[in-house]
Amino acid sequence: MSEKLNTPGYDVPPEMQDVVAITTLDKIYNWGRRYSAWPMMFGLACCAIEMICTAAARFDFSRFGMEIMRPSPRQADVMLVSGTVTKKMVPQIVRLYNQMPEPKYVVAMGACASGGGPFKEGYNVVSGVDKFLPVDVYIPGCPPTPQALLHGLMKLQEMMDTQSIKNVRWYQKEPLDAIPIPILGPDLLDPRDFPQFAEKMAASATENKEA
Amino acid sequence: MTEQTKTMHKDIEARFAGIIALDDRSGYEGYRVEAEKLVEFATALRDEFGYDFLSSVTGVDYLPDEKMEVVYHIYKSTGGHALVFKVQVPRANPVVPSLVSIFPGADFQEREAWDLFGIRFEGHPNHKRILMWEGFSGHPMRKDWKEAYYEADAKPFDARWPGGDVSRSEDKMVFNKNVAYPQDFTPENWTPEGETALYSGMQNIATDEDLQTEHVVVNLGPQHPSTHGVFRMVATLDGETIVKLEPVMGYLHRNHEKIGERNTYLMNIPFTDRLDYLSSMSNNFGYVLAVEKLLGDTTHIPDRAKYIRVIMAEFTRISNHLMAIGALLNDLGAYFTPMLYALKERELILDIFEAVSGSRMMCNYYRFGGVARDLPPGTHEMMRGLAFERLPRQIDELDRYLTENEIIRARCEGVGVLTPEEAIAYSAVGPVLRASGVPYDVRRADPYSVYDRFDFDVAVRYHGDVYDRYLVRLDEIRQSIRILQQALNGIPECDNCLGKPRYSMRVPAGEAYGRVEGPKGELGFYVVADGGPNPWRYHVRAPSFINLTALSKMCEGDKIADAIIVLGSIDIVLGETDR
């Protein structure tokens, strides 16, 4: 690991080699982050059981620096959306995401969190958590095996390696806006839809007439 | 039907002449009761005939007849077959008297029928929605209620097969989401109902006038490390003592029943896996039993298939109880170490499931008339190794580490007590009922499959507290191992004698209620067939859901910290609670 970290991209004089460590800020920063990505202890459905199995002795994701699962979003880095996202639950999920400090990542575990899965057509099911949150890694499966989850988490670590503090969205000058929390009305309401709400309702009315 | 039940039915008919009528639709059983006489009928049934265990209450929407029907399945807590009775009311104004005052176990089920069908239960003490939120438009299980992604009434959809339309449903939506609003709805003219209805009942509980204390309302969940998923409890506290506790659910309501009524009969098997996702094999078992009852061909199942079914169901019970014990210890504060011991054994059982079905958790293994495929080579030895060698030893180890532990005893004994009378009244099932001293086990009370061939005891304990529920689970694991040992010794060995499982078949019109003793208790499937390719009504009597009715009762008077372990001792799985 130190070898990989210790290659700043330009020549180090021979007398300095193995004496001082020279690296870039990005590399040391990403290295620290990738091995301490604490998932939020937060299970939605069936996938949560496979997540628990992955945390247990046989698969053990603490080997990847993820041993500490935090029930509080304030202390978590990765939100593993492990299961079906329902309309009744999505306000809480968005609120939890907003409460997580940056840098934060979202992993959509399983078919339901990725796109609705087998329950997609249901009246209380959101077609994937990416309708509301920015997802970094999607893991297919119903539920994904622990091996698949580990693979997804390793992909997340690879993604972290490529990031730079110069351009990640949470280190820009402007503060990041929180994601508006959906509201439970006659059906699920997304505040982001409100500006064009009347137009869209009119469009759906004409569509229904044609059909 | 035995002679005894026949005379019993005659007595009932004589006693209630004029009030009840035999349900004479072809394929249906039981009685129709006049709505006005329902309470009188149910009371007499309980007090005079001994039918004291109201197992299942559900609505059915008979759209072509313009009728709403409420179906009740009632049992005797001493065992035997169900008595089914129904109430029909006009669909335009469905009002049925509530049975909560006689059978408190009907509470959540009636609320569910109100929520999903819009059947009003007169006299219900807490008449509000349960799975959806207050303010949701419509009652979604009604046959004429269409969701946003509605395509057709029955699968396979023409667009998908054989045509192969690969578009995504949300792309066809104006809002690009799974939503549909009433035509006149605008966000500006709308005030959210919020949760005022939920909290209003909580604040106005009489306080001690001399002390001038105030009650505090504490909200646990839906995101809480102890609530086993997305369950929520709202507790009113006097100091640390719980005065009132209300479970709030529906955060994982994924419309199992609505989707199930679109699916063909076969398509529902993998969906049942996802009900109680810790014990998919048992769920399969209950569903195939219900449909086989409709098909009327239970006798054609080869013996080997029956044995395989029992073996898988018992392994499921062991793995579920291991997980339940691990989770209970988590809730007690012994974080994750006992769980690791439990999961170690569970993984070995999952290996067997993976070998036979191809999947660790979602096995999708049972079929109508048998199982999907025979045991692959080597599995039998794996199972023998577990059932005869490893599991008995490991269970003894768990027992040695946990049972006599001082902290566990201090925290669990005398907490969350449910008396036998209360347990029956609240329709509690499974380990919760048996820990209260009621030796009721469907495997013994109303045997199905080949359970009558095995020698096993019904685990029962008598204190009705958290500790006894833990002990009952340990006992049940031991009994399951006994059944497994007999089944593995007795399983018929033969090649290709599994028969031919049926994939696409014609299900005659009628109704059936199939029930099994799942790890969490009586798991029932109520299926109404209209002769078409998909069920007209598909209802799951979920033990996790109905056991929660008694949660409030068990927690009252205990400390708030105990509410967590009482919930842990019921052992719920949200996939089944919310469906």
Interface residues (C-beta under 8 A of the other chain):
Chain A: M41 F42 G43 L44 A45 C46 A48 I49 E50 I52 C53 A55 A56 A57 R58 P71 G83 T84 T86 K87 K88 M89 Q92 L96 C112 G115 G116 P118 F119 K120 E121 G122 Y123 N124 V125 V126 S127 K131 C142 P143 T145 I183 L184 G185 P186 D187 L188 L189 D190 D193 F194 F197 A198 K200 M201 A203 S204 A205 E207
Chain B: L131 M132 W133 G135 F136 S137 P140 E147 A148 Y149 Y150 E151 R168 S169 E170 M173 V174 F175 N176 K177 N178 V179 A180 Y181 P182 Q183 F185 T186 P187 W190 P192 P222 Q223 H224 P225 G229 V230 G250 Y251 L252 H253 R254 N255 H256 K258 I259 R262 P270 F271 R274 Y277 L278 F336 M339 L340 L343 K344 E347 R360 M361 M362 L574 G575
